[in-house]
Amino acid sequence: MGGKQAINGMEKLVKAKGGELSQTGVVNWMFAGKRKALIAETVEKIAAICQ
């Protein structure tokens, strides 16, 4: 689908600027049944590093 490739590309850009990715997530929009769970999981992972 391209999600992991997009994250890899963004990670390269972030690292080139001296940064580091702490968390990422990919939400596959094709599977409506899993979509809400994937969004919630990704939000939780990112929110955990912001506390």
C-alpha distance matrix in Angstrom:
0.0 3.8 5.9 8.1 8.6 9.7 11.9 13.3 14.2 15.8 17.6 19.1 20.4 21.8 23.5 24.9 26.6 28.0 25.8 23.8 20.8 22.1 19.3 15.6 13.3 9.7 10.0 7.7 9.6 9.5 11.9 14.9 17.0 15.1 14.2 17.7 18.0 14.9 16.2 19.7 18.8 17.2 20.2 22.6 21.4 21.7 24.9 26.5 26.6 28.1 31.2
3.8 0.0 3.8 5.6 5.1 6.1 8.7 9.9 10.5 12.2 14.1 15.4 16.7 18.2 19.9 21.2 22.9 24.4 22.4 20.7 18.0 19.8 17.4 13.8 12.2 9.2 10.6 9.6 11.7 12.6 14.9 17.5 19.7 17.4 16.0 19.1 19.3 15.8 16.7 20.1 19.0 16.7 19.6 22.1 20.4 20.3 23.7 25.2 24.8 26.4 29.6
5.9 3.8 0.0 3.8 5.4 5.1 6.3 8.7 9.9 10.6 12.2 14.4 15.5 16.3 18.2 20.0 21.4 22.5 20.1 18.1 15.0 16.4 13.8 10.1 8.4 5.7 7.7 8.0 10.6 12.4 14.1 16.3 18.1 15.4 13.8 16.5 16.4 12.7 13.4 16.7 15.4 13.0 15.9 18.4 16.7 16.5 20.0 21.5 21.1 22.7 25.9
8.1 5.6 3.8 0.0 3.8 5.4 5.1 6.1 8.6 9.8 10.3 12.4 14.3 15.1 16.2 18.3 20.1 20.8 18.5 16.2 13.3 14.8 12.6 9.4 8.6 7.0 10.1 10.7 13.9 15.3 16.5 19.0 20.3 17.2 16.2 18.7 17.9 14.2 15.3 18.1 16.1 13.7 16.9 18.8 16.4 16.5 20.2 21.1 20.5 22.5 25.6
8.6 5.1 5.4 3.8 0.0 3.8 5.4 5.0 6.2 8.6 9.8 10.7 12.6 14.2 15.3 16.7 18.8 20.1 18.3 16.6 14.4 16.7 15.0 12.0 11.8 10.2 13.0 13.2 15.9 17.2 19.0 21.5 23.3 20.4 19.1 21.7 21.3 17.6 18.4 21.3 19.6 16.9 19.8 21.9 19.5 19.1 22.8 23.9 22.8 24.6 28.0
9.7 6.1 5.1 5.4 3.8 0.0 3.8 5.4 5.1 6.2 8.5 10.0 10.8 12.3 14.2 15.4 16.9 18.6 16.6 15.3 13.0 15.5 13.8 10.7 10.7 9.4 11.9 12.8 15.0 17.0 19.0 21.0 23.0 20.2 18.2 20.5 20.6 16.8 16.8 19.8 18.6 15.5 17.8 20.4 18.2 17.2 20.8 22.3 21.1 22.4 25.9
11.9 8.7 6.3 5.1 5.4 3.8 0.0 3.8 5.4 5.0 6.0 8.6 9.8 10.2 12.0 14.0 15.3 16.3 13.9 12.1 9.4 11.7 10.2 7.4 8.3 8.4 11.7 13.4 16.0 18.3 19.7 21.5 23.0 19.8 18.0 19.8 19.4 15.6 15.6 18.1 16.4 13.2 15.6 17.7 15.2 14.2 17.9 19.1 17.7 19.3 22.8
13.3 9.9 8.7 6.1 5.0 5.4 3.8 0.0 3.8 5.5 5.0 6.3 8.8 9.9 10.5 12.3 14.5 15.3 13.6 11.8 10.1 12.8 12.1 10.0 11.5 11.5 15.0 16.3 19.1 21.0 22.4 24.6 26.0 22.7 21.3 23.3 22.5 18.7 19.1 21.5 19.4 16.4 19.0 20.7 17.8 17.0 20.8 21.4 19.7 21.6 25.0
14.2 10.5 9.9 8.6 6.2 5.1 5.4 3.8 0.0 3.8 5.4 5.2 6.5 8.8 10.0 10.8 12.9 14.6 13.4 12.7 11.5 14.8 14.4 12.3 13.7 13.5 16.5 17.8 20.0 22.1 24.0 25.9 27.8 24.8 22.9 24.9 24.7 20.8 20.7 23.4 21.7 18.4 20.6 22.7 20.0 18.7 22.3 23.4 21.4 22.8 26.4
15.8 12.2 10.6 9.8 8.6 6.2 5.0 5.5 3.8 0.0 3.8 5.4 5.1 6.1 8.5 9.8 10.8 12.5 10.8 10.2 8.9 12.3 12.1 10.3 12.3 12.8 15.8 17.7 19.8 22.4 24.1 25.5 27.3 24.2 22.0 23.5 23.4 19.7 19.0 21.4 20.0 16.4 18.0 20.2 17.7 15.8 19.2 20.5 18.4 19.4 23.1
17.6 14.1 12.2 10.3 9.8 8.5 6.0 5.0 5.4 3.8 0.0 3.8 5.4 5.0 6.0 8.4 9.9 10.5 8.6 7.3 6.4 9.9 10.5 9.7 12.4 13.7 17.1 19.2 21.8 24.3 25.5 27.1 28.5 25.1 23.3 24.6 23.9 20.2 19.9 21.8 19.8 16.5 18.2 19.8 16.7 15.2 18.7 19.3 16.9 18.5 22.0
19.1 15.4 14.4 12.4 10.7 10.0 8.6 6.3 5.2 5.4 3.8 0.0 3.8 5.5 5.2 6.1 8.7 9.9 9.4 9.2 9.6 13.2 14.2 13.4 15.9 16.8 20.2 22.0 24.4 26.7 28.2 30.1 31.6 28.3 26.5 28.1 27.4 23.7 23.5 25.5 23.6 20.2 22.0 23.6 20.5 18.9 22.4 22.9 20.3 21.8 25.2
20.4 16.7 15.5 14.3 12.6 10.8 9.8 8.8 6.5 5.1 5.4 3.8 0.0 3.8 5.5 5.1 6.5 8.9 8.6 9.6 10.3 14.0 15.1 14.3 16.9 17.8 20.8 22.8 24.8 27.4 29.1 30.6 32.4 29.3 27.1 28.4 28.2 24.5 23.7 25.8 24.3 20.7 21.9 23.9 21.1 18.9 22.1 23.1 20.3 21.2 24.8
21.8 18.2 16.3 15.1 14.2 12.3 10.2 9.9 8.8 6.1 5.0 5.5 3.8 0.0 3.8 5.4 5.2 6.5 5.1 6.2 7.3 11.0 12.6 12.7 15.7 17.4 20.5 23.0 25.1 27.9 29.3 30.5 32.0 28.7 26.5 27.4 26.9 23.5 22.4 24.1 22.5 18.9 19.8 21.5 18.6 16.2 19.2 20.0 17.0 17.8 21.3
23.5 19.9 18.2 16.2 15.3 14.2 12.0 10.5 10.0 8.5 6.0 5.2 5.5 3.8 0.0 3.8 5.2 4.9 4.9 5.7 8.1 11.5 13.8 14.3 17.6 19.4 22.8 25.2 27.7 30.2 31.4 32.9 34.1 30.7 28.9 29.8 29.0 25.5 24.9 26.4 24.3 21.0 22.2 23.3 20.1 18.2 21.2 21.4 18.2 19.5 22.7
24.9 21.2 20.0 18.3 16.7 15.4 14.0 12.3 10.8 9.8 8.4 6.1 5.1 5.4 3.8 0.0 3.8 5.5 7.3 9.3 11.6 15.2 17.3 17.5 20.5 22.0 25.2 27.3 29.6 32.1 33.6 35.2 36.7 33.4 31.4 32.5 32.0 28.4 27.6 29.3 27.6 24.1 25.2 26.6 23.5 21.4 24.3 24.8 21.5 22.5 25.8
26.6 22.9 21.4 20.1 18.8 16.9 15.3 14.5 12.9 10.8 9.9 8.7 6.5 5.2 5.2 3.8 0.0 3.8 5.7 8.9 11.5 14.8 17.1 17.7 20.9 22.7 25.7 28.2 30.1 33.0 34.4 35.6 37.1 33.9 31.6 32.3 31.9 28.5 27.3 28.8 27.3 23.8 24.3 25.8 22.9 20.3 22.8 23.5 20.1 20.5 23.7
28.0 24.4 22.5 20.8 20.1 18.6 16.3 15.3 14.6 12.5 10.5 9.9 8.9 6.5 4.9 5.5 3.8 0.0 3.8 7.0 10.4 13.2 16.1 17.4 20.9 23.2 26.4 29.1 31.4 34.2 35.3 36.5 37.6 34.2 32.2 32.7 31.9 28.7 27.6 28.7 26.9 23.6 24.1 25.0 21.9 19.6 22.0 22.1 18.5 19.2 22.1
25.8 22.4 20.1 18.5 18.3 16.6 13.9 13.6 13.4 10.8 8.6 9.4 8.6 5.1 4.9 7.3 5.7 3.8 0.0 3.8 6.9 9.6 12.5 14.0 17.6 20.1 23.2 26.1 28.4 31.3 32.2 33.2 34.3 30.8 28.8 29.2 28.3 25.1 24.1 25.0 23.2 19.9 20.3 21.2 18.2 15.8 18.2 18.4 14.8 15.7 18.8
23.8 20.7 18.1 16.2 16.6 15.3 12.1 11.8 12.7 10.2 7.3 9.2 9.6 6.2 5.7 9.3 8.9 7.0 3.8 0.0 3.8 6.3 9.3 11.1 14.8 17.6 20.9 23.8 26.4 29.2 29.8 30.9 31.7 28.1 26.4 26.8 25.6 22.4 21.7 22.5 20.3 17.2 18.1 18.6 15.3 13.5 16.2 15.9 12.6 14.3 17.3
20.8 18.0 15.0 13.3 14.4 13.0 9.4 10.1 11.5 8.9 6.4 9.6 10.3 7.3 8.1 11.6 11.5 10.4 6.9 3.8 0.0 3.8 5.8 7.3 11.1 13.9 17.2 20.2 22.8 25.6 26.1 27.2 27.9 24.3 22.6 23.0 21.8 18.6 18.0 18.9 16.7 13.5 14.6 15.4 12.0 10.3 13.5 13.6 10.8 12.7 15.9
22.1 19.8 16.4 14.8 16.7 15.5 11.7 12.8 14.8 12.3 9.9 13.2 14.0 11.0 11.5 15.2 14.8 13.2 9.6 6.3 3.8 0.0 3.8 7.0 10.6 14.1 17.1 20.4 23.1 25.9 25.8 26.7 26.9 23.3 21.9 21.8 20.2 17.4 16.9 17.0 14.6 11.9 12.8 12.7 9.2 8.1 11.0 10.3 7.6 10.3 13.1
19.3 17.4 13.8 12.6 15.0 13.8 10.2 12.1 14.4 12.1 10.5 14.2 15.1 12.6 13.8 17.3 17.1 16.1 12.5 9.3 5.8 3.8 0.0 3.8 7.0 10.6 13.5 16.8 19.5 22.4 22.1 22.9 23.1 19.5 18.1 18.1 16.5 13.6 13.3 13.6 11.0 8.3 9.8 10.0 6.5 6.0 9.5 9.4 8.0 10.6 13.5
15.6 13.8 10.1 9.4 12.0 10.7 7.4 10.0 12.3 10.3 9.7 13.4 14.3 12.7 14.3 17.5 17.7 17.4 14.0 11.1 7.3 7.0 3.8 0.0 3.8 7.1 10.2 13.3 16.1 18.9 18.9 20.0 20.5 17.0 15.4 16.0 14.7 11.4 11.2 12.5 10.2 7.0 9.4 10.7 7.8 7.4 11.1 11.9 11.2 13.2 16.2
13.3 12.2 8.4 8.6 11.8 10.7 8.3 11.5 13.7 12.3 12.4 15.9 16.9 15.7 17.6 20.5 20.9 20.9 17.6 14.8 11.1 10.6 7.0 3.8 0.0 3.8 6.6 9.8 12.6 15.3 15.2 16.3 16.8 13.3 11.8 12.7 11.6 7.9 8.2 10.1 8.1 5.2 8.4 10.2 8.3 8.7 12.1 13.2 13.5 15.3 18.1
9.7 9.2 5.7 7.0 10.2 9.4 8.4 11.5 13.5 12.8 13.7 16.8 17.8 17.4 19.4 22.0 22.7 23.2 20.1 17.6 13.9 14.1 10.6 7.1 3.8 0.0 3.8 6.3 9.4 11.9 12.2 13.7 14.8 11.5 9.9 11.8 11.3 7.5 8.3 11.2 9.8 7.6 10.8 13.0 11.7 12.1 15.3 16.8 17.2 18.8 21.6
10.0 10.6 7.7 10.1 13.0 11.9 11.7 15.0 16.5 15.8 17.1 20.2 20.8 20.5 22.8 25.2 25.7 26.4 23.2 20.9 17.2 17.1 13.5 10.2 6.6 3.8 0.0 3.8 6.1 9.0 9.1 10.1 11.5 8.6 6.4 8.7 9.0 5.6 6.3 9.8 9.5 8.1 10.8 13.3 13.1 13.6 16.1 18.0 19.0 20.2 22.8
7.7 9.6 8.0 10.7 13.2 12.8 13.4 16.3 17.8 17.7 19.2 22.0 22.8 23.0 25.2 27.3 28.2 29.1 26.1 23.8 20.2 20.4 16.8 13.3 9.8 6.3 3.8 0.0 3.8 5.6 6.3 8.4 10.2 8.0 6.5 10.0 10.5 7.8 9.3 12.7 12.5 11.7 14.4 16.8 16.6 17.3 19.9 21.7 22.7 24.0 26.5
9.6 11.7 10.6 13.9 15.9 15.0 16.0 19.1 20.0 19.8 21.8 24.4 24.8 25.1 27.7 29.6 30.1 31.4 28.4 26.4 22.8 23.1 19.5 16.1 12.6 9.4 6.1 3.8 0.0 3.8 5.6 6.4 9.4 8.5 6.1 9.5 11.3 9.5 10.0 13.5 14.3 13.6 15.6 18.3 18.8 19.2 21.3 23.5 24.7 25.5 28.0
9.5 12.6 12.4 15.3 17.2 17.0 18.3 21.0 22.1 22.4 24.3 26.7 27.4 27.9 30.2 32.1 33.0 34.2 31.3 29.2 25.6 25.9 22.4 18.9 15.3 11.9 9.0 5.6 3.8 0.0 3.8 6.0 8.9 8.9 8.0 11.7 13.1 11.8 13.1 16.3 16.8 16.6 18.9 21.3 21.7 22.4 24.6 26.6 27.9 28.9 31.4
11.9 14.9 14.1 16.5 19.0 19.0 19.7 22.4 24.0 24.1 25.5 28.2 29.1 29.3 31.4 33.6 34.4 35.3 32.2 29.8 26.1 25.8 22.1 18.9 15.2 12.2 9.1 6.3 5.6 3.8 0.0 3.8 5.5 5.6 6.1 9.6 10.5 10.0 11.9 14.5 15.0 15.6 17.9 19.8 20.5 21.8 23.7 25.4 27.1 28.3 30.4
14.9 17.5 16.3 19.0 21.5 21.0 21.5 24.6 25.9 25.5 27.1 30.1 30.6 30.5 32.9 35.2 35.6 36.5 33.2 30.9 27.2 26.7 22.9 20.0 16.3 13.7 10.1 8.4 6.4 6.0 3.8 0.0 3.8 5.5 5.0 7.5 9.6 10.0 11.1 13.3 14.8 15.6 17.2 19.1 20.5 21.6 23.0 25.0 27.0 27.8 29.7
17.0 19.7 18.1 20.3 23.3 23.0 23.0 26.0 27.8 27.3 28.5 31.6 32.4 32.0 34.1 36.7 37.1 37.6 34.3 31.7 27.9 26.9 23.1 20.5 16.8 14.8 11.5 10.2 9.4 8.9 5.5 3.8 0.0 3.8 5.7 7.2 8.0 9.6 11.4 12.7 13.8 15.6 17.2 18.4 20.0 21.7 22.8 24.4 26.8 27.8 29.3
15.1 17.4 15.4 17.2 20.4 20.2 19.8 22.7 24.8 24.2 25.1 28.3 29.3 28.7 30.7 33.4 33.9 34.2 30.8 28.1 24.3 23.3 19.5 17.0 13.3 11.5 8.6 8.0 8.5 8.9 5.6 5.5 3.8 0.0 3.8 5.8 5.4 6.1 8.7 10.1 10.6 12.2 14.3 15.4 16.6 18.5 19.9 21.2 23.5 24.8 26.3
14.2 16.0 13.8 16.2 19.1 18.2 18.0 21.3 22.9 22.0 23.3 26.5 27.1 26.5 28.9 31.4 31.6 32.2 28.8 26.4 22.6 21.9 18.1 15.4 11.8 9.9 6.4 6.5 6.1 8.0 6.1 5.0 5.7 3.8 0.0 3.8 5.5 5.2 6.2 8.6 9.9 10.6 12.3 14.2 15.5 16.7 18.1 20.0 22.0 22.9 24.8
17.7 19.1 16.5 18.7 21.7 20.5 19.8 23.3 24.9 23.5 24.6 28.1 28.4 27.4 29.8 32.5 32.3 32.7 29.2 26.8 23.0 21.8 18.1 16.0 12.7 11.8 8.7 10.0 9.5 11.7 9.6 7.5 7.2 5.8 3.8 0.0 3.8 5.5 5.1 6.1 8.5 9.9 10.5 12.2 14.3 15.5 16.1 18.2 20.6 21.1 22.6
18.0 19.3 16.4 17.9 21.3 20.6 19.4 22.5 24.7 23.4 23.9 27.4 28.2 26.9 29.0 32.0 31.9 31.9 28.3 25.6 21.8 20.2 16.5 14.7 11.6 11.3 9.0 10.5 11.3 13.1 10.5 9.6 8.0 5.4 5.5 3.8 0.0 3.8 5.5 5.1 6.0 8.6 9.9 10.5 12.3 14.3 15.1 16.4 19.0 20.1 21.4
14.9 15.8 12.7 14.2 17.6 16.8 15.6 18.7 20.8 19.7 20.2 23.7 24.5 23.5 25.5 28.4 28.5 28.7 25.1 22.4 18.6 17.4 13.6 11.4 7.9 7.5 5.6 7.8 9.5 11.8 10.0 10.0 9.6 6.1 5.2 5.5 3.8 0.0 3.8 5.5 5.1 6.1 8.5 9.9 10.6 12.3 14.0 15.4 17.4 18.8 20.6
16.2 16.7 13.4 15.3 18.4 16.8 15.6 19.1 20.7 19.0 19.9 23.5 23.7 22.4 24.9 27.6 27.3 27.6 24.1 21.7 18.0 16.9 13.3 11.2 8.2 8.3 6.3 9.3 10.0 13.1 11.9 11.1 11.4 8.7 6.2 5.1 5.5 3.8 0.0 3.8 5.5 5.2 6.1 8.6 10.0 10.7 12.0 14.2 16.1 16.7 18.7
19.7 20.1 16.7 18.1 21.3 19.8 18.1 21.5 23.4 21.4 21.8 25.5 25.8 24.1 26.4 29.3 28.8 28.7 25.0 22.5 18.9 17.0 13.6 12.5 10.1 11.2 9.8 12.7 13.5 16.3 14.5 13.3 12.7 10.1 8.6 6.1 5.1 5.5 3.8 0.0 3.8 5.5 5.2 6.1 8.7 10.0 10.3 12.1 14.7 15.4 16.6
18.8 19.0 15.4 16.1 19.6 18.6 16.4 19.4 21.7 20.0 19.8 23.6 24.3 22.5 24.3 27.6 27.3 26.9 23.2 20.3 16.7 14.6 11.0 10.2 8.1 9.8 9.5 12.5 14.3 16.8 15.0 14.8 13.8 10.6 9.9 8.5 6.0 5.1 5.5 3.8 0.0 3.8 5.5 5.2 6.3 8.7 9.9 10.7 13.1 14.7 16.0
17.2 16.7 13.0 13.7 16.9 15.5 13.2 16.4 18.4 16.4 16.5 20.2 20.7 18.9 21.0 24.1 23.8 23.6 19.9 17.2 13.5 11.9 8.3 7.0 5.2 7.6 8.1 11.7 13.6 16.6 15.6 15.6 15.6 12.2 10.6 9.9 8.6 6.1 5.2 5.5 3.8 0.0 3.8 5.4 5.2 6.3 8.5 10.0 11.5 12.9 15.0
20.2 19.6 15.9 16.9 19.8 17.8 15.6 19.0 20.6 18.0 18.2 22.0 21.9 19.8 22.2 25.2 24.3 24.1 20.3 18.1 14.6 12.8 9.8 9.4 8.4 10.8 10.8 14.4 15.6 18.9 17.9 17.2 17.2 14.3 12.3 10.5 9.9 8.5 6.1 5.2 5.5 3.8 0.0 3.8 5.5 5.2 5.9 8.4 10.3 10.7 12.6
22.6 22.1 18.4 18.8 21.9 20.4 17.7 20.7 22.7 20.2 19.8 23.6 23.9 21.5 23.3 26.6 25.8 25.0 21.2 18.6 15.4 12.7 10.0 10.7 10.2 13.0 13.3 16.8 18.3 21.3 19.8 19.1 18.4 15.4 14.2 12.2 10.5 9.9 8.6 6.1 5.2 5.4 3.8 0.0 3.8 5.5 5.1 6.0 8.9 10.0 10.9
21.4 20.4 16.7 16.4 19.5 18.2 15.2 17.8 20.0 17.7 16.7 20.5 21.1 18.6 20.1 23.5 22.9 21.9 18.2 15.3 12.0 9.2 6.5 7.8 8.3 11.7 13.1 16.6 18.8 21.7 20.5 20.5 20.0 16.6 15.5 14.3 12.3 10.6 10.0 8.7 6.3 5.2 5.5 3.8 0.0 3.8 5.6 5.3 7.0 9.3 10.9
21.7 20.3 16.5 16.5 19.1 17.2 14.2 17.0 18.7 15.8 15.2 18.9 18.9 16.2 18.2 21.4 20.3 19.6 15.8 13.5 10.3 8.1 6.0 7.4 8.7 12.1 13.6 17.3 19.2 22.4 21.8 21.6 21.7 18.5 16.7 15.5 14.3 12.3 10.7 10.0 8.7 6.3 5.2 5.5 3.8 0.0 3.8 5.4 5.6 6.8 9.5
24.9 23.7 20.0 20.2 22.8 20.8 17.9 20.8 22.3 19.2 18.7 22.4 22.1 19.2 21.2 24.3 22.8 22.0 18.2 16.2 13.5 11.0 9.5 11.1 12.1 15.3 16.1 19.9 21.3 24.6 23.7 23.0 22.8 19.9 18.1 16.1 15.1 14.0 12.0 10.3 9.9 8.5 5.9 5.1 5.6 3.8 0.0 3.8 5.5 5.1 6.8
26.5 25.2 21.5 21.1 23.9 22.3 19.1 21.4 23.4 20.5 19.3 22.9 23.1 20.0 21.4 24.8 23.5 22.1 18.4 15.9 13.6 10.3 9.4 11.9 13.2 16.8 18.0 21.7 23.5 26.6 25.4 25.0 24.4 21.2 20.0 18.2 16.4 15.4 14.2 12.1 10.7 10.0 8.4 6.0 5.3 5.4 3.8 0.0 3.8 5.5 5.8
26.6 24.8 21.1 20.5 22.8 21.1 17.7 19.7 21.4 18.4 16.9 20.3 20.3 17.0 18.2 21.5 20.1 18.5 14.8 12.6 10.8 7.6 8.0 11.2 13.5 17.2 19.0 22.7 24.7 27.9 27.1 27.0 26.8 23.5 22.0 20.6 19.0 17.4 16.1 14.7 13.1 11.5 10.3 8.9 7.0 5.6 5.5 3.8 0.0 3.8 5.6
28.1 26.4 22.7 22.5 24.6 22.4 19.3 21.6 22.8 19.4 18.5 21.8 21.2 17.8 19.5 22.5 20.5 19.2 15.7 14.3 12.7 10.3 10.6 13.2 15.3 18.8 20.2 24.0 25.5 28.9 28.3 27.8 27.8 24.8 22.9 21.1 20.1 18.8 16.7 15.4 14.7 12.9 10.7 10.0 9.3 6.8 5.1 5.5 3.8 0.0 3.8
31.2 29.6 25.9 25.6 28.0 25.9 22.8 25.0 26.4 23.1 22.0 25.2 24.8 21.3 22.7 25.8 23.7 22.1 18.8 17.3 15.9 13.1 13.5 16.2 18.1 21.6 22.8 26.5 28.0 31.4 30.4 29.7 29.3 26.3 24.8 22.6 21.4 20.6 18.7 16.6 16.0 15.0 12.6 10.9 10.9 9.5 6.8 5.8 5.6 3.8 0.0
